[in-house]
Amino acid sequence: MPKVKSHSRAKKTFKVTASGKIRRYKAFKSHLLTKKSNKRKRHLRQAAFVHPANENLVKRMLGLKG
């Protein structure tokens, strides 16, 4: 049986916390920032967790579930 390869982008994008949750960063913070409110940009700075519906997919990309 061959080794399971992890997804290269997923390794750089997601981090697994000590409790097993997967942390991600929010989108829409890279350009066209002048039209977005300060409140919106401030909230985009906060990290979020991957939704439970997508956790299995992300774990498979990270090679945690095989």
GULO-743692 format. One record per atom (N, C-alpha, C): x, y, z; residue number from 0; residue in three letters; atom name. Coordinates in nm, 4 decimals. Layout:
GULO-743692
<torvex><xx>X</xx><yy>Y</yy><zz>Z</zz><i>NUM</i><aa>ALA</aa><at>CA</at></torvex>
...
//
This chain:
GULO-743692
<torvex><xx>0.0848</xx><yy>-0.1187</yy><zz>0.0000</zz><i>0</i><aa>MET</aa><at>N</at></torvex>
<torvex><xx>0.0000</xx><yy>0.0000</yy><zz>0.0000</zz><i>0</i><aa>MET</aa><at>CA</at></torvex>
<torvex><xx>0.0893</xx><yy>0.1249</yy><zz>0.0000</zz><i>0</i><aa>MET</aa><at>C</at></torvex>
<torvex><xx>0.0684</xx><yy>0.2186</yy><zz>-0.0947</zz><i>1</i><aa>PRO</aa><at>N</at></torvex>
<torvex><xx>0.1537</xx><yy>0.3373</yy><zz>-0.0996</zz><i>1</i><aa>PRO</aa><at>CA</at></torvex>
<torvex><xx>0.1227</xx><yy>0.4343</yy><zz>0.0141</zz><i>1</i><aa>PRO</aa><at>C</at></torvex>
<torvex><xx>0.2179</xx><yy>0.5229</yy><zz>0.0380</zz><i>2</i><aa>LYS</aa><at>N</at></torvex>
<torvex><xx>0.1982</xx><yy>0.6265</yy><zz>0.1394</zz><i>2</i><aa>LYS</aa><at>CA</at></torvex>
<torvex><xx>0.0900</xx><yy>0.7233</yy><zz>0.0944</zz><i>2</i><aa>LYS</aa><at>C</at></torvex>
<torvex><xx>0.0195</xx><yy>0.7803</yy><zz>0.1906</zz><i>3</i><aa>VAL</aa><at>N</at></torvex>
<torvex><xx>-0.0814</xx><yy>0.8821</yy><zz>0.1604</zz><i>3</i><aa>VAL</aa><at>CA</at></torvex>
<torvex><xx>-0.0111</xx><yy>1.0163</yy><zz>0.1558</zz><i>3</i><aa>VAL</aa><at>C</at></torvex>
<torvex><xx>-0.0219</xx><yy>1.0840</yy><zz>0.0431</zz><i>4</i><aa>LYS</aa><at>N</at></torvex>
<torvex><xx>0.0423</xx><yy>1.2152</yy><zz>0.0307</zz><i>4</i><aa>LYS</aa><at>CA</at></torvex>
<torvex><xx>-0.0522</xx><yy>1.3229</yy><zz>0.0811</zz><i>4</i><aa>LYS</aa><at>C</at></torvex>
<torvex><xx>0.0036</xx><yy>1.4195</yy><zz>0.1551</zz><i>5</i><aa>SER</aa><at>N</at></torvex>
<torvex><xx>-0.0785</xx><yy>1.5306</yy><zz>0.2016</zz><i>5</i><aa>SER</aa><at>CA</at></torvex>
<torvex><xx>-0.0802</xx><yy>1.6397</yy><zz>0.0948</zz><i>5</i><aa>SER</aa><at>C</at></torvex>
<torvex><xx>-0.1849</xx><yy>1.7188</yy><zz>0.0964</zz><i>6</i><aa>HIS</aa><at>N</at></torvex>
<torvex><xx>-0.2046</xx><yy>1.8264</yy><zz>-0.0002</zz><i>6</i><aa>HIS</aa><at>CA</at></torvex>
<torvex><xx>-0.1114</xx><yy>1.9422</yy><zz>0.0364</zz><i>6</i><aa>HIS</aa><at>C</at></torvex>
<torvex><xx>-0.0280</xx><yy>1.9853</yy><zz>-0.0574</zz><i>7</i><aa>SER</aa><at>N</at></torvex>
<torvex><xx>0.0762</xx><yy>2.0838</yy><zz>-0.0266</zz><i>7</i><aa>SER</aa><at>CA</at></torvex>
<torvex><xx>0.0185</xx><yy>2.2168</yy><zz>0.0215</zz><i>7</i><aa>SER</aa><at>C</at></torvex>
<torvex><xx>-0.0891</xx><yy>2.2635</yy><zz>-0.0428</zz><i>8</i><aa>ARG</aa><at>N</at></torvex>
<torvex><xx>-0.1474</xx><yy>2.3910</yy><zz>-0.0010</zz><i>8</i><aa>ARG</aa><at>CA</at></torvex>
<torvex><xx>-0.2142</xx><yy>2.3783</yy><zz>0.1351</zz><i>8</i><aa>ARG</aa><at>C</at></torvex>
<torvex><xx>-0.2768</xx><yy>2.2649</yy><zz>0.1598</zz><i>9</i><aa>ALA</aa><at>N</at></torvex>
<torvex><xx>-0.3457</xx><yy>2.2449</yy><zz>0.2875</zz><i>9</i><aa>ALA</aa><at>CA</at></torvex>
<torvex><xx>-0.2466</xx><yy>2.2467</yy><zz>0.4032</zz><i>9</i><aa>ALA</aa><at>C</at></torvex>
<torvex><xx>-0.1268</xx><yy>2.1953</yy><zz>0.3818</zz><i>10</i><aa>LYS</aa><at>N</at></torvex>
<torvex><xx>-0.0258</xx><yy>2.1966</yy><zz>0.4879</zz><i>10</i><aa>LYS</aa><at>CA</at></torvex>
<torvex><xx>0.0076</xx><yy>2.3385</yy><zz>0.5296</zz><i>10</i><aa>LYS</aa><at>C</at></torvex>
<torvex><xx>0.0075</xx><yy>2.4309</yy><zz>0.4323</zz><i>11</i><aa>LYS</aa><at>N</at></torvex>
<torvex><xx>0.0445</xx><yy>2.5700</yy><zz>0.4601</zz><i>11</i><aa>LYS</aa><at>CA</at></torvex>
<torvex><xx>-0.0748</xx><yy>2.6517</yy><zz>0.5102</zz><i>11</i><aa>LYS</aa><at>C</at></torvex>
<torvex><xx>-0.1969</xx><yy>2.6052</yy><zz>0.4846</zz><i>12</i><aa>THR</aa><at>N</at></torvex>
<torvex><xx>-0.3160</xx><yy>2.6839</yy><zz>0.5111</zz><i>12</i><aa>THR</aa><at>CA</at></torvex>
<torvex><xx>-0.3793</xx><yy>2.6533</yy><zz>0.6454</zz><i>12</i><aa>THR</aa><at>C</at></torvex>
<torvex><xx>-0.3855</xx><yy>2.5253</yy><zz>0.6817</zz><i>13</i><aa>PHE</aa><at>N</at></torvex>
<torvex><xx>-0.4581</xx><yy>2.4834</yy><zz>0.8011</zz><i>13</i><aa>PHE</aa><at>CA</at></torvex>
<torvex><xx>-0.3614</xx><yy>2.4393</yy><zz>0.9098</zz><i>13</i><aa>PHE</aa><at>C</at></torvex>
<torvex><xx>-0.4006</xx><yy>2.4658</yy><zz>1.0353</zz><i>14</i><aa>LYS</aa><at>N</at></torvex>
<torvex><xx>-0.3227</xx><yy>2.4208</yy><zz>1.1506</zz><i>14</i><aa>LYS</aa><at>CA</at></torvex>
<torvex><xx>-0.4178</xx><yy>2.3449</yy><zz>1.2423</zz><i>14</i><aa>LYS</aa><at>C</at></torvex>
<torvex><xx>-0.3695</xx><yy>2.2359</yy><zz>1.3003</zz><i>15</i><aa>VAL</aa><at>N</at></torvex>
<torvex><xx>-0.4506</xx><yy>2.1573</yy><zz>1.3923</zz><i>15</i><aa>VAL</aa><at>CA</at></torvex>
<torvex><xx>-0.4189</xx><yy>2.2026</yy><zz>1.5336</zz><i>15</i><aa>VAL</aa><at>C</at></torvex>
<torvex><xx>-0.5237</xx><yy>2.2335</yy><zz>1.6121</zz><i>16</i><aa>THR</aa><at>N</at></torvex>
<torvex><xx>-0.5047</xx><yy>2.2777</yy><zz>1.7495</zz><i>16</i><aa>THR</aa><at>CA</at></torvex>
<torvex><xx>-0.4840</xx><yy>2.1567</yy><zz>1.8395</zz><i>16</i><aa>THR</aa><at>C</at></torvex>
<torvex><xx>-0.4508</xx><yy>2.1825</yy><zz>1.9646</zz><i>17</i><aa>ALA</aa><at>N</at></torvex>
<torvex><xx>-0.4272</xx><yy>2.0735</yy><zz>2.0598</zz><i>17</i><aa>ALA</aa><at>CA</at></torvex>
<torvex><xx>-0.5544</xx><yy>1.9932</yy><zz>2.0858</zz><i>17</i><aa>ALA</aa><at>C</at></torvex>
<torvex><xx>-0.6702</xx><yy>2.0575</yy><zz>2.0739</zz><i>18</i><aa>SER</aa><at>N</at></torvex>
<torvex><xx>-0.7960</xx><yy>1.9871</yy><zz>2.0967</zz><i>18</i><aa>SER</aa><at>CA</at></torvex>
<torvex><xx>-0.8437</xx><yy>1.9134</yy><zz>1.9722</zz><i>18</i><aa>SER</aa><at>C</at></torvex>
<torvex><xx>-0.7714</xx><yy>1.9269</yy><zz>1.8607</zz><i>19</i><aa>GLY</aa><at>N</at></torvex>
<torvex><xx>-0.8066</xx><yy>1.8540</yy><zz>1.7389</zz><i>19</i><aa>GLY</aa><at>CA</at></torvex>
<torvex><xx>-0.8878</xx><yy>1.9335</yy><zz>1.6394</zz><i>19</i><aa>GLY</aa><at>C</at></torvex>
<torvex><xx>-0.9234</xx><yy>2.0583</yy><zz>1.6729</zz><i>20</i><aa>LYS</aa><at>N</at></torvex>
<torvex><xx>-0.9955</xx><yy>2.1419</yy><zz>1.5770</zz><i>20</i><aa>LYS</aa><at>CA</at></torvex>
<torvex><xx>-0.8972</xx><yy>2.1927</yy><zz>1.4720</zz><i>20</i><aa>LYS</aa><at>C</at></torvex>
<torvex><xx>-0.9490</xx><yy>2.2317</yy><zz>1.3574</zz><i>21</i><aa>ILE</aa><at>N</at></torvex>
<torvex><xx>-0.8642</xx><yy>2.2812</yy><zz>1.2487</zz><i>21</i><aa>ILE</aa><at>CA</at></torvex>
<torvex><xx>-0.8867</xx><yy>2.4302</yy><zz>1.2334</zz><i>21</i><aa>ILE</aa><at>C</at></torvex>
<torvex><xx>-0.7783</xx><yy>2.5071</yy><zz>1.2453</zz><i>22</i><aa>ARG</aa><at>N</at></torvex>
<torvex><xx>-0.7855</xx><yy>2.6528</yy><zz>1.2374</zz><i>22</i><aa>ARG</aa><at>CA</at></torvex>
<torvex><xx>-0.7609</xx><yy>2.6969</yy><zz>1.0934</zz><i>22</i><aa>ARG</aa><at>C</at></torvex>
<torvex><xx>-0.8339</xx><yy>2.7999</yy><zz>1.0512</zz><i>23</i><aa>ARG</aa><at>N</at></torvex>
<torvex><xx>-0.8158</xx><yy>2.8564</yy><zz>0.9174</zz><i>23</i><aa>ARG</aa><at>CA</at></torvex>
<torvex><xx>-0.8194</xx><yy>3.0077</yy><zz>0.9297</zz><i>23</i><aa>ARG</aa><at>C</at></torvex>
<torvex><xx>-0.7745</xx><yy>3.0747</yy><zz>0.8247</zz><i>24</i><aa>TYR</aa><at>N</at></torvex>
<torvex><xx>-0.7840</xx><yy>3.2199</yy><zz>0.8202</zz><i>24</i><aa>TYR</aa><at>CA</at></torvex>
<torvex><xx>-0.8905</xx><yy>3.2596</yy><zz>0.7198</zz><i>24</i><aa>TYR</aa><at>C</at></torvex>
<torvex><xx>-0.9496</xx><yy>3.3752</yy><zz>0.7419</zz><i>25</i><aa>LYS</aa><at>N</at></torvex>
<torvex><xx>-1.0633</xx><yy>3.4174</yy><zz>0.6605</zz><i>25</i><aa>LYS</aa><at>CA</at></torvex>
<torvex><xx>-1.0187</xx><yy>3.4760</yy><zz>0.5264</zz><i>25</i><aa>LYS</aa><at>C</at></torvex>
<torvex><xx>-1.1058</xx><yy>3.4640</yy><zz>0.4288</zz><i>26</i><aa>ALA</aa><at>N</at></torvex>
<torvex><xx>-1.0789</xx><yy>3.5138</yy><zz>0.2947</zz><i>26</i><aa>ALA</aa><at>CA</at></torvex>
<torvex><xx>-1.1207</xx><yy>3.6608</yy><zz>0.2835</zz><i>26</i><aa>ALA</aa><at>C</at></torvex>
<torvex><xx>-1.0987</xx><yy>3.7195</yy><zz>0.1669</zz><i>27</i><aa>PHE</aa><at>N</at></torvex>
<torvex><xx>-1.1394</xx><yy>3.8573</yy><zz>0.1325</zz><i>27</i><aa>PHE</aa><at>CA</at></torvex>
<torvex><xx>-1.0604</xx><yy>3.9629</yy><zz>0.2073</zz><i>27</i><aa>PHE</aa><at>C</at></torvex>
<torvex><xx>-0.9341</xx><yy>3.9396</yy><zz>0.2363</zz><i>28</i><aa>LYS</aa><at>N</at></torvex>
<torvex><xx>-0.8522</xx><yy>4.0365</yy><zz>0.3089</zz><i>28</i><aa>LYS</aa><at>CA</at></torvex>
<torvex><xx>-0.7269</xx><yy>4.0736</yy><zz>0.2296</zz><i>28</i><aa>LYS</aa><at>C</at></torvex>
<torvex><xx>-0.7241</xx><yy>4.0431</yy><zz>0.0994</zz><i>29</i><aa>SER</aa><at>N</at></torvex>
<torvex><xx>-0.5997</xx><yy>4.0637</yy><zz>0.0256</zz><i>29</i><aa>SER</aa><at>CA</at></torvex>
<torvex><xx>-0.5981</xx><yy>4.1904</yy><zz>-0.0594</zz><i>29</i><aa>SER</aa><at>C</at></torvex>
<torvex><xx>-0.7105</xx><yy>4.2287</yy><zz>-0.1175</zz><i>30</i><aa>HIS</aa><at>N</at></torvex>
<torvex><xx>-0.7102</xx><yy>4.3488</yy><zz>-0.2020</zz><i>30</i><aa>HIS</aa><at>CA</at></torvex>
<torvex><xx>-0.8506</xx><yy>4.4074</yy><zz>-0.2038</zz><i>30</i><aa>HIS</aa><at>C</at></torvex>
<torvex><xx>-0.8648</xx><yy>4.5232</yy><zz>-0.2686</zz><i>31</i><aa>LEU</aa><at>N</at></torvex>
<torvex><xx>-0.9907</xx><yy>4.5993</yy><zz>-0.2707</zz><i>31</i><aa>LEU</aa><at>CA</at></torvex>
<torvex><xx>-1.0380</xx><yy>4.6305</yy><zz>-0.1292</zz><i>31</i><aa>LEU</aa><at>C</at></torvex>
<torvex><xx>-0.9454</xx><yy>4.6778</yy><zz>-0.0461</zz><i>32</i><aa>LEU</aa><at>N</at></torvex>
<torvex><xx>-0.9764</xx><yy>4.6984</yy><zz>0.0954</zz><i>32</i><aa>LEU</aa><at>CA</at></torvex>
<torvex><xx>-1.0363</xx><yy>4.8359</yy><zz>0.1244</zz><i>32</i><aa>LEU</aa><at>C</at></torvex>
<torvex><xx>-1.0278</xx><yy>4.9300</yy><zz>0.0300</zz><i>33</i><aa>THR</aa><at>N</at></torvex>
<torvex><xx>-1.0754</xx><yy>5.0649</yy><zz>0.0586</zz><i>33</i><aa>THR</aa><at>CA</at></torvex>
<torvex><xx>-1.2269</xx><yy>5.0701</yy><zz>0.0727</zz><i>33</i><aa>THR</aa><at>C</at></torvex>
<torvex><xx>-1.2965</xx><yy>4.9846</yy><zz>0.0014</zz><i>34</i><aa>LYS</aa><at>N</at></torvex>
<torvex><xx>-1.4426</xx><yy>4.9866</yy><zz>0.0089</zz><i>34</i><aa>LYS</aa><at>CA</at></torvex>
<torvex><xx>-1.4974</xx><yy>4.9085</yy><zz>0.1277</zz><i>34</i><aa>LYS</aa><at>C</at></torvex>
<torvex><xx>-1.4137</xx><yy>4.8317</yy><zz>0.1953</zz><i>35</i><aa>LYS</aa><at>N</at></torvex>
<torvex><xx>-1.4588</xx><yy>4.7531</yy><zz>0.3096</zz><i>35</i><aa>LYS</aa><at>CA</at></torvex>
<torvex><xx>-1.4444</xx><yy>4.8351</yy><zz>0.4377</zz><i>35</i><aa>LYS</aa><at>C</at></torvex>
<torvex><xx>-1.5384</xx><yy>4.8196</yy><zz>0.5266</zz><i>36</i><aa>SER</aa><at>N</at></torvex>
<torvex><xx>-1.5372</xx><yy>4.8989</yy><zz>0.6493</zz><i>36</i><aa>SER</aa><at>CA</at></torvex>
<torvex><xx>-1.4263</xx><yy>4.8509</yy><zz>0.7431</zz><i>36</i><aa>SER</aa><at>C</at></torvex>
<torvex><xx>-1.3866</xx><yy>4.9390</yy><zz>0.8335</zz><i>37</i><aa>ASN</aa><at>N</at></torvex>
<torvex><xx>-1.2830</xx><yy>4.9027</yy><zz>0.9307</zz><i>37</i><aa>ASN</aa><at>CA</at></torvex>
<torvex><xx>-1.3280</xx><yy>4.7863</yy><zz>1.0175</zz><i>37</i><aa>ASN</aa><at>C</at></torvex>
<torvex><xx>-1.4540</xx><yy>4.7854</yy><zz>1.0527</zz><i>38</i><aa>LYS</aa><at>N</at></torvex>
<torvex><xx>-1.5070</xx><yy>4.6756</yy><zz>1.1348</zz><i>38</i><aa>LYS</aa><at>CA</at></torvex>
<torvex><xx>-1.4951</xx><yy>4.5423</yy><zz>1.0612</zz><i>38</i><aa>LYS</aa><at>C</at></torvex>
<torvex><xx>-1.5296</xx><yy>4.5448</yy><zz>0.9335</zz><i>39</i><aa>ARG</aa><at>N</at></torvex>
<torvex><xx>-1.5230</xx><yy>4.4217</yy><zz>0.8538</zz><i>39</i><aa>ARG</aa><at>CA</at></torvex>
<torvex><xx>-1.3792</xx><yy>4.3719</yy><zz>0.8401</zz><i>39</i><aa>ARG</aa><at>C</at></torvex>
<torvex><xx>-1.2865</xx><yy>4.4637</yy><zz>0.8139</zz><i>40</i><aa>LYS</aa><at>N</at></torvex>
<torvex><xx>-1.1460</xx><yy>4.4256</yy><zz>0.7996</zz><i>40</i><aa>LYS</aa><at>CA</at></torvex>
<torvex><xx>-1.0896</xx><yy>4.3750</yy><zz>0.9319</zz><i>40</i><aa>LYS</aa><at>C</at></torvex>
<torvex><xx>-1.1306</xx><yy>4.4351</yy><zz>1.0426</zz><i>41</i><aa>ARG</aa><at>N</at></torvex>
<torvex><xx>-1.0846</xx><yy>4.3935</yy><zz>1.1743</zz><i>41</i><aa>ARG</aa><at>CA</at></torvex>
<torvex><xx>-1.1315</xx><yy>4.2514</yy><zz>1.2054</zz><i>41</i><aa>ARG</aa><at>C</at></torvex>
<torvex><xx>-1.2557</xx><yy>4.2198</yy><zz>1.1702</zz><i>42</i><aa>HIS</aa><at>N</at></torvex>
<torvex><xx>-1.3069</xx><yy>4.0855</yy><zz>1.1963</zz><i>42</i><aa>HIS</aa><at>CA</at></torvex>
<torvex><xx>-1.2433</xx><yy>3.9819</yy><zz>1.1039</zz><i>42</i><aa>HIS</aa><at>C</at></torvex>
<torvex><xx>-1.1995</xx><yy>4.0242</yy><zz>0.9858</zz><i>43</i><aa>LEU</aa><at>N</at></torvex>
<torvex><xx>-1.1340</xx><yy>3.9304</yy><zz>0.8947</zz><i>43</i><aa>LEU</aa><at>CA</at></torvex>
<torvex><xx>-0.9957</xx><yy>3.8888</yy><zz>0.9447</zz><i>43</i><aa>LEU</aa><at>C</at></torvex>
<torvex><xx>-0.9390</xx><yy>3.9665</yy><zz>1.0380</zz><i>44</i><aa>ARG</aa><at>N</at></torvex>
<torvex><xx>-0.8082</xx><yy>3.9309</yy><zz>1.0939</zz><i>44</i><aa>ARG</aa><at>CA</at></torvex>
<torvex><xx>-0.8141</xx><yy>3.8095</yy><zz>1.1853</zz><i>44</i><aa>ARG</aa><at>C</at></torvex>
<torvex><xx>-0.9295</xx><yy>3.7873</yy><zz>1.2465</zz><i>45</i><aa>GLN</aa><at>N</at></torvex>
<torvex><xx>-0.9416</xx><yy>3.6792</yy><zz>1.3444</zz><i>45</i><aa>GLN</aa><at>CA</at></torvex>
<torvex><xx>-0.9413</xx><yy>3.5443</yy><zz>1.2730</zz><i>45</i><aa>GLN</aa><at>C</at></torvex>
<torvex><xx>-0.8736</xx><yy>3.4485</yy><zz>1.3329</zz><i>46</i><aa>ALA</aa><at>N</at></torvex>
<torvex><xx>-0.8762</xx><yy>3.3127</yy><zz>1.2792</zz><i>46</i><aa>ALA</aa><at>CA</at></torvex>
<torvex><xx>-1.0105</xx><yy>3.2491</yy><zz>1.3114</zz><i>46</i><aa>ALA</aa><at>C</at></torvex>
<torvex><xx>-1.0509</xx><yy>3.1518</yy><zz>1.2307</zz><i>47</i><aa>ALA</aa><at>N</at></torvex>
<torvex><xx>-1.1762</xx><yy>3.0810</yy><zz>1.2529</zz><i>47</i><aa>ALA</aa><at>CA</at></torvex>
<torvex><xx>-1.1470</xx><yy>2.9313</yy><zz>1.2486</zz><i>47</i><aa>ALA</aa><at>C</at></torvex>
<torvex><xx>-1.2476</xx><yy>2.8524</yy><zz>1.2805</zz><i>48</i><aa>PHE</aa><at>N</at></torvex>
<torvex><xx>-1.2324</xx><yy>2.7076</yy><zz>1.2746</zz><i>48</i><aa>PHE</aa><at>CA</at></torvex>
<torvex><xx>-1.3062</xx><yy>2.6544</yy><zz>1.1529</zz><i>48</i><aa>PHE</aa><at>C</at></torvex>
<torvex><xx>-1.2560</xx><yy>2.5459</yy><zz>1.0982</zz><i>49</i><aa>VAL</aa><at>N</at></torvex>
<torvex><xx>-1.3215</xx><yy>2.4817</yy><zz>0.9846</zz><i>49</i><aa>VAL</aa><at>CA</at></torvex>
<torvex><xx>-1.4555</xx><yy>2.4266</yy><zz>1.0319</zz><i>49</i><aa>VAL</aa><at>C</at></torvex>
<torvex><xx>-1.5580</xx><yy>2.4440</yy><zz>0.9506</zz><i>50</i><aa>HIS</aa><at>N</at></torvex>
<torvex><xx>-1.6915</xx><yy>2.3964</yy><zz>0.9846</zz><i>50</i><aa>HIS</aa><at>CA</at></torvex>
<torvex><xx>-1.6904</xx><yy>2.2441</yy><zz>0.9962</zz><i>50</i><aa>HIS</aa><at>C</at></torvex>
<torvex><xx>-1.7645</xx><yy>2.1894</yy><zz>1.0924</zz><i>51</i><aa>PRO</aa><at>N</at></torvex>
<torvex><xx>-1.7657</xx><yy>2.0428</yy><zz>1.1104</zz><i>51</i><aa>PRO</aa><at>CA</at></torvex>
<torvex><xx>-1.8030</xx><yy>1.9652</yy><zz>0.9843</zz><i>51</i><aa>PRO</aa><at>C</at></torvex>
<torvex><xx>-1.8843</xx><yy>2.0253</yy><zz>0.8964</zz><i>52</i><aa>ALA</aa><at>N</at></torvex>
<torvex><xx>-1.9224</xx><yy>1.9568</yy><zz>0.7729</zz><i>52</i><aa>ALA</aa><at>CA</at></torvex>
<torvex><xx>-1.8023</xx><yy>1.9381</yy><zz>0.6802</zz><i>52</i><aa>ALA</aa><at>C</at></torvex>
<torvex><xx>-1.7002</xx><yy>2.0234</yy><zz>0.6925</zz><i>53</i><aa>ASN</aa><at>N</at></torvex>
<torvex><xx>-1.5833</xx><yy>2.0162</yy><zz>0.6051</zz><i>53</i><aa>ASN</aa><at>CA</at></torvex>
<torvex><xx>-1.4615</xx><yy>1.9560</yy><zz>0.6739</zz><i>53</i><aa>ASN</aa><at>C</at></torvex>
<torvex><xx>-1.4726</xx><yy>1.9231</yy><zz>0.8017</zz><i>54</i><aa>GLU</aa><at>N</at></torvex>
<torvex><xx>-1.3559</xx><yy>1.8759</yy><zz>0.8758</zz><i>54</i><aa>GLU</aa><at>CA</at></torvex>
<torvex><xx>-1.2962</xx><yy>1.7489</yy><zz>0.8179</zz><i>54</i><aa>GLU</aa><at>C</at></torvex>
<torvex><xx>-1.3798</xx><yy>1.6527</yy><zz>0.7798</zz><i>55</i><aa>ASN</aa><at>N</at></torvex>
<torvex><xx>-1.3282</xx><yy>1.5264</yy><zz>0.7263</zz><i>55</i><aa>ASN</aa><at>CA</at></torvex>
<torvex><xx>-1.2502</xx><yy>1.5483</yy><zz>0.5976</zz><i>55</i><aa>ASN</aa><at>C</at></torvex>
<torvex><xx>-1.2991</xx><yy>1.6386</yy><zz>0.5129</zz><i>56</i><aa>LEU</aa><at>N</at></torvex>
<torvex><xx>-1.2311</xx><yy>1.6691</yy><zz>0.3871</zz><i>56</i><aa>LEU</aa><at>CA</at></torvex>
<torvex><xx>-1.0933</xx><yy>1.7289</yy><zz>0.4128</zz><i>56</i><aa>LEU</aa><at>C</at></torvex>
<torvex><xx>-1.0855</xx><yy>1.8237</yy><zz>0.5064</zz><i>57</i><aa>VAL</aa><at>N</at></torvex>
<torvex><xx>-0.9589</xx><yy>1.8901</yy><zz>0.5359</zz><i>57</i><aa>VAL</aa><at>CA</at></torvex>
<torvex><xx>-0.8624</xx><yy>1.7919</yy><zz>0.6020</zz><i>57</i><aa>VAL</aa><at>C</at></torvex>
<torvex><xx>-0.9138</xx><yy>1.7092</yy><zz>0.6924</zz><i>58</i><aa>LYS</aa><at>N</at></torvex>
<torvex><xx>-0.8276</xx><yy>1.6099</yy><zz>0.7568</zz><i>58</i><aa>LYS</aa><at>CA</at></torvex>
<torvex><xx>-0.7704</xx><yy>1.5121</yy><zz>0.6553</zz><i>58</i><aa>LYS</aa><at>C</at></torvex>
<torvex><xx>-0.8496</xx><yy>1.4775</yy><zz>0.5558</zz><i>59</i><aa>ARG</aa><at>N</at></torvex>
<torvex><xx>-0.7999</xx><yy>1.3867</yy><zz>0.4515</zz><i>59</i><aa>ARG</aa><at>CA</at></torvex>
<torvex><xx>-0.6914</xx><yy>1.4548</yy><zz>0.3686</zz><i>59</i><aa>ARG</aa><at>C</at></torvex>
<torvex><xx>-0.7086</xx><yy>1.5849</yy><zz>0.3413</zz><i>60</i><aa>MET</aa><at>N</at></torvex>
<torvex><xx>-0.6059</xx><yy>1.6581</yy><zz>0.2671</zz><i>60</i><aa>MET</aa><at>CA</at></torvex>
<torvex><xx>-0.4765</xx><yy>1.6682</yy><zz>0.3468</zz><i>60</i><aa>MET</aa><at>C</at></torvex>
<torvex><xx>-0.4882</xx><yy>1.6766</yy><zz>0.4805</zz><i>61</i><aa>LEU</aa><at>N</at></torvex>
<torvex><xx>-0.3692</xx><yy>1.6866</yy><zz>0.5658</zz><i>61</i><aa>LEU</aa><at>CA</at></torvex>
<torvex><xx>-0.3063</xx><yy>1.5505</yy><zz>0.5926</zz><i>61</i><aa>LEU</aa><at>C</at></torvex>
<torvex><xx>-0.3725</xx><yy>1.4433</yy><zz>0.5488</zz><i>62</i><aa>GLY</aa><at>N</at></torvex>
<torvex><xx>-0.3191</xx><yy>1.3106</yy><zz>0.5719</zz><i>62</i><aa>GLY</aa><at>CA</at></torvex>
<torvex><xx>-0.3463</xx><yy>1.2579</yy><zz>0.7109</zz><i>62</i><aa>GLY</aa><at>C</at></torvex>
<torvex><xx>-0.4437</xx><yy>1.3154</yy><zz>0.7825</zz><i>63</i><aa>LEU</aa><at>N</at></torvex>
<torvex><xx>-0.4754</xx><yy>1.2712</yy><zz>0.9175</zz><i>63</i><aa>LEU</aa><at>CA</at></torvex>
<torvex><xx>-0.5742</xx><yy>1.1560</yy><zz>0.9180</zz><i>63</i><aa>LEU</aa><at>C</at></torvex>
<torvex><xx>-0.6556</xx><yy>1.1473</yy><zz>0.8127</zz><i>64</i><aa>LYS</aa><at>N</at></torvex>
<torvex><xx>-0.7490</xx><yy>1.0358</yy><zz>0.7972</zz><i>64</i><aa>LYS</aa><at>CA</at></torvex>
<torvex><xx>-0.7147</xx><yy>0.9671</yy><zz>0.6670</zz><i>64</i><aa>LYS</aa><at>C</at></torvex>
<torvex><xx>-0.7031</xx><yy>0.8364</yy><zz>0.6723</zz><i>65</i><aa>GLY</aa><at>N</at></torvex>
<torvex><xx>-0.6561</xx><yy>0.7779</yy><zz>0.5503</zz><i>65</i><aa>GLY</aa><at>CA</at></torvex>
<torvex><xx>-0.7364</xx><yy>0.6718</yy><zz>0.4916</zz><i>65</i><aa>GLY</aa><at>C</at></torvex>
//
